[in-house]
Structure formats: structure tokens, C-alpha cells
Amino acid sequence: MYLLEIFSNPKDLTEGIFGECLIWLLEVLNYLLKKNIIDYDTQIIFNINTLNYGSIFPKFINLKKKYQKYDLKSNTKISLVEYKKKANSFEFKEESFREANKIFNNYFTFDKFITDNVDKLNIDNNTIGIHYRGTDKNRDKFQTNPINKIEMLKIIKDYTKNNFFNKIFCCSDDESFINDMKNLYPNKIISYDQIRKNFRYGQKYSEENKDNNTYACFIDMVGLSKCGTVIKNSSALSAFSKIINPSLNIFTVSAMKQKWFPTGVIKVYKTKSNKIKKILARTMKRDCYNLNID
């Protein structure tokens, strides 16, 4: 039986789940498929270990295809990080979301804990998804331009003033932002209860805290993919939701300065408000996808 194992060591994957681990995996699978090294029937196991989140499979993501027993001694192993050096990123265009979605759906499903908790949120097409990354990525001027809470709240008010909605699914690493949203929209806010803290860069946390944080990241991302519209600042988590749902209506309010898929391939939020346009003129400066912003 032909079997392929794709593996990584914790030191290979030191950044985020969506901006590094999963998108690299999809890019490598895309490369292997296009080079005819594998096809969609090739039996693959995934031994993906990360520094900050531990082993991704099968705790958080399950394989869609169940294979018969196999002899590990006879399989072919390839390194995710080594093949990433050969694999190009997906093309920097919206059609790539469907290509990435096809690959993801062929191999993977989310763990039942994730899907059950997303179902409990009761998100529907009249739900607005909001993702405000308020900590590390929001301050990284190599990647983006900072947008503060007050500016983000003004943009959300601009959207809700002009569009119908019945609830708002709010995701953020900033607890104060969640509280501000609850004060602004009483009885309209839904969110997944979690410790809103940045678990990154190999810091020492208990396995339970690591797992809870990772589950929360996946629940937020999948929840956003089920919303009618998503408004976000720069983050791979919310951008990845469009891979899960390529039809998702999603807008960014801060630039992605690096030509990275999927984070960069998000349309800019549009408004008639001159005050909001003034905010976006600063926060979207040097965006690599939305070149003409008015």
C-alpha cells in the first residue's frame, strides 16, 4: 500500500495556526497535486507538530478519509518545512480561496468539539462577524497599519447603521473590545467564552491552557465562516474563514503590506462616510491588494 506521511517538528512551526501551519500544509498539498506526486486518492497521514499549539492532528482536525492499518516502516516521509521551500503560495487572487477550499475539504474535517460549539452559537446569514486583532499583529508595522479600538468601533457603527443584522459574532484577543461591543449593542453580541490572551513564541503554559486557546481559535474562525458578512483588521485567523467558505462576504479595515495569501487577498471595507474614509486612508496605506482606495 502506498502511503505518504507529511510531518513537522515543533521547531519548524513557531508562528500561528492559520498564517503558517495550515496554509503551509495546503500549499504543500497543492504543490504535490500539481506535480502529480500525489492525487486525491493517495493515502496520507499528517504528523504535524507545532511549538505553540502542540500536535494539530487529530486533536483539532480529523482526517476525512479513514485508512486501513498501515506499516509505518514502509511509508514515505516528507518534511512540511522542506517541501514548503519548493511550494509556491496560492496565486494572489480571490479564485485561490476555492482552490484552497477544495484541498481542505478533500482531506480534513474539524473535531466534533469545535463543530458542536460553533453550532451552539446559532450563527446565521443575518449575523455580522467582527474580528479585532488588538495585540501583536495590530502593532506589527512590517505587516499592517495599527487601527485602534475607537476607530474599529466607528467602522462597525457605520456598517450597522446602513445594513440589516440581528446579531454580531464578536472575536478578539482584547477583552475590553468585547466589553465595548456589548455596551454598544446590548443583547446583540455573541462570542465564544475564552481566555483572551496571546499564547505565542514557545511561552510556557499548561497543556490544558494551550488546548483551550487552540480550540477557541478554531471555533472563532469557523464561526466567522458562517456569518453573512465579516469585518476584520489584519489577521490570518479571519482571512482563513474565507478558505472554509469561499462565498463569504468579508472586508478588511487595515492593510496587509506583504503579499501573503490568504491574509492579503481581502477586499477593503467600502463606505460613503468621509470620516470613515479618512480612517481607512491611513489604515489601508500600502495594502498590497487594494491598490486604489477611495
C-alpha positions in Angstrom: 0.0 0.0 0.0 1.4 3.4 -1.0 1.4 5.7 2.0 2.7 9.2 2.4 3.4 10.9 5.8 3.8 14.7 6.0 5.5 15.7 9.2 6.8 18.7 11.1 8.8 19.2 14.3 7.7 21.8 16.8 10.7 24.0 16.0 9.6 24.0 12.3 6.3 25.8 13.1 6.7 28.6 15.6 4.0 31.1 14.4 0.3 30.9 14.1 -2.1 28.1 13.2 -3.6 29.8 10.1 -0.9 32.1 8.9 1.8 29.4 9.0 0.8 25.8 9.9 -2.4 25.2 7.9 -1.7 27.5 4.9 1.8 25.9 4.5 0.1 22.5 4.6 -2.4 23.5 1.9 0.3 25.0 -0.2 2.4 21.8 0.0 -0.6 19.6 -0.8 -1.3 21.9 -3.8 2.3 21.6 -5.0 2.2 17.8 -4.6 -1.1 17.6 -6.6 0.1 19.8 -9.4 3.4 17.9 -9.7 1.4 14.6 -9.9 3.4 13.4 -6.9 0.0 12.6 -5.3 -3.6 12.5 -6.4 -6.8 12.9 -4.3 -6.8 9.2 -3.6 -3.2 9.0 -2.2 -3.3 7.8 1.4 -1.7 10.5 3.5 -1.1 10.7 7.2 -0.3 14.1 8.9 2.1 14.2 11.8 2.0 18.0 12.3 3.6 19.3 15.5 3.9 23.0 16.4 5.7 24.9 19.0 2.8 26.8 20.4 -0.2 24.6 19.8 1.2 21.1 20.1 0.0 18.4 17.7 -2.8 19.6 15.4 -3.9 16.2 14.1 -6.2 14.5 15.2 -6.9 16.6 18.3 -8.3 19.7 16.4 -8.6 18.5 12.8 -9.5 15.0 11.7 -8.8 13.2 8.5 -11.9 12.9 6.3 -10.7 9.5 4.9 -10.2 6.6 7.3 -7.4 4.3 6.1 -6.8 0.7 6.9 -3.9 -0.3 9.1 -0.6 0.5 7.6 3.0 -0.3 8.3 4.9 2.8 9.3 8.2 1.3 8.3 7.1 1.2 4.6 5.8 4.7 4.2 7.4 7.7 2.5 8.0 10.6 4.8 8.3 14.2 3.7 9.1 17.3 5.8 6.5 20.0 5.6 9.0 22.8 6.1 11.4 21.4 3.4 8.6 21.0 0.8 7.3 24.5 1.7 10.6 25.8 0.2 9.6 24.2 -3.1 5.9 25.0 -2.9 4.7 28.4 -4.2 2.0 30.2 -2.4 -1.5 30.1 -3.9 -2.0 32.7 -6.6 -2.7 36.2 -5.1 -6.3 36.3 -6.3 -9.8 35.6 -5.0 -10.2 32.4 -7.1 -7.5 30.8 -4.9 -9.9 30.6 -2.0 -11.9 28.0 -3.9 -8.8 26.1 -4.8 -7.6 26.0 -1.2 -11.1 25.1 -0.1 -11.2 22.1 -2.4 -8.0 20.8 -1.0 -9.0 21.4 2.6 -12.4 19.7 2.2 -10.9 16.7 0.5 -8.7 15.8 3.4 -9.9 17.4 6.6 -12.8 17.9 9.0 -12.9 19.8 12.3 -13.1 18.0 15.6 -16.6 17.5 17.0 -15.8 19.7 20.0 -15.2 22.6 17.5 -18.3 22.0 15.4 -20.6 21.4 18.4 -19.5 24.7 20.0 -19.9 26.6 16.7 -23.4 25.2 16.4 -24.3 26.4 19.9 -23.5 30.0 18.8 -26.5 29.9 16.4 -24.8 32.0 13.8 -26.8 32.6 10.6 -26.7 34.7 7.4 -28.0 37.8 9.3 -25.1 37.7 11.7 -22.2 40.1 11.3 -18.8 38.7 12.1 -16.3 41.1 13.7 -12.7 40.2 14.2 -10.5 42.7 16.0 -6.9 41.6 16.4 -5.8 44.1 19.1 -2.5 42.8 20.3 0.7 41.7 18.4 -0.4 41.7 14.7 -2.1 45.1 15.1 1.2 46.6 16.1 3.4 45.0 13.6 4.1 47.8 11.1 6.0 45.4 8.8 2.7 43.7 8.1 0.0 46.3 8.7 -1.0 49.7 10.0 -2.5 49.9 13.5 -6.2 50.5 14.0 -7.3 51.4 17.5 -10.5 50.3 19.2 -12.2 53.6 18.8 -11.6 53.6 15.0 -12.8 50.0 14.7 -16.0 50.8 16.7 -16.7 53.8 14.4 -16.4 51.5 11.3 -18.7 48.9 12.9 -21.3 51.6 13.7 -21.0 52.8 10.1 -21.8 49.4 8.8 -24.6 48.5 11.3 -26.3 51.9 10.6 -26.7 51.1 6.9 -27.2 47.3 6.9 -29.7 44.9 8.5 -28.5 42.4 11.1 -29.9 40.5 14.0 -26.7 39.7 16.0 -23.0 40.2 16.0 -20.5 37.4 16.4 -17.5 39.1 18.1 -14.0 37.7 18.1 -11.0 39.5 19.6 -7.9 38.9 21.7 -8.8 42.1 23.6 -11.4 41.5 26.3 -12.0 45.3 26.6 -13.1 45.4 23.0 -15.6 42.6 23.6 -17.0 44.6 26.5 -17.2 47.8 24.5 -19.2 45.9 21.8 -21.6 44.5 24.5 -22.2 48.0 25.8 -22.7 49.4 22.3 -25.0 46.6 21.2 -26.8 45.2 24.2 -28.3 41.7 23.7 -26.9 41.6 20.2 -23.4 40.2 20.9 -22.5 36.5 20.8 -19.0 35.3 21.4 -17.2 32.1 22.4 -16.2 32.3 26.1 -12.4 32.0 26.4 -9.3 33.4 28.0 -8.4 36.3 25.7 -4.6 36.1 25.8 -1.8 35.8 23.3 -0.2 32.3 23.6 2.8 32.7 21.3 6.5 32.1 20.8 7.0 29.0 22.9 6.0 30.5 26.2 5.3 28.0 29.0 1.7 27.3 29.5 -0.1 24.2 30.7 -1.3 21.7 28.1 -4.9 22.5 29.2 -4.4 26.2 28.6 -2.8 25.6 25.2 -5.6 23.3 24.1 -8.3 25.7 25.3 -6.7 28.5 23.4 -6.3 26.4 20.3 -9.9 25.2 20.4 -11.0 28.9 20.8 -9.0 29.9 17.7 -10.7 27.3 15.6 -14.2 28.0 17.0 -13.8 31.7 16.3 -12.5 31.0 12.7 -15.2 28.5 11.8 -17.9 30.8 13.4 -16.8 33.7 11.3 -17.1 31.5 8.2 -20.8 31.0 8.9 -21.6 34.8 9.2 -23.3 36.8 6.4 -20.6 39.5 6.5 -17.3 39.7 8.3 -15.4 42.9 9.1 -11.8 42.5 10.2 -8.4 44.0 10.6 -5.2 42.2 9.6 -5.2 38.6 10.8 -4.8 35.2 9.2 -7.5 33.7 11.5 -10.3 35.7 10.0 -8.8 35.5 6.5 -8.8 31.7 6.7 -12.5 31.7 7.3 -12.9 32.6 3.6 -11.0 29.4 2.7 -13.6 27.5 4.7 -16.4 29.4 3.0 -15.2 31.0 -0.3 -18.5 32.7 -0.8 -18.1 34.7 2.5 -18.6 38.4 2.2 -15.5 39.7 4.1 -13.9 43.1 4.3 -10.7 44.4 5.9 -10.2 47.8 7.5 -6.4 47.6 7.8 -3.6 46.9 5.3 -1.7 43.7 4.7 1.6 45.0 3.3 3.1 41.6 2.5 1.8 39.6 -0.5 0.7 36.7 1.6 -2.3 34.5 0.9 -5.0 34.4 2.3 -4.4 37.4 4.6 -3.7 39.8 1.8 -6.5 38.9 -0.6 -9.4 40.6 1.3 -11.4 43.5 -0.2 -11.3 46.8 1.6 -14.4 48.0 3.5 -16.4 50.5 1.5 -18.3 53.4 2.9 -20.0 56.7 2.0 -18.8 58.4 5.2 -16.0 60.9 4.7 -15.0 60.3 8.4 -14.6 56.6 7.8 -12.8 57.2 4.5 -10.3 59.3 6.4 -9.6 56.5 8.8 -9.2 54.0 6.0 -6.8 56.3 4.1 -4.3 55.8 6.9 -5.0 52.2 8.0 -5.1 50.8 4.4 -1.9 52.6 3.3 0.5 50.4 1.3 -2.0 47.5 1.2 -0.8 45.0 -1.4 -4.2 44.0 -2.8 -6.5 47.1 -2.6 -4.3 49.4 -4.6 -7.0 52.0 -5.3 -8.8 53.1 -2.2 -11.3 56.0 -2.3 
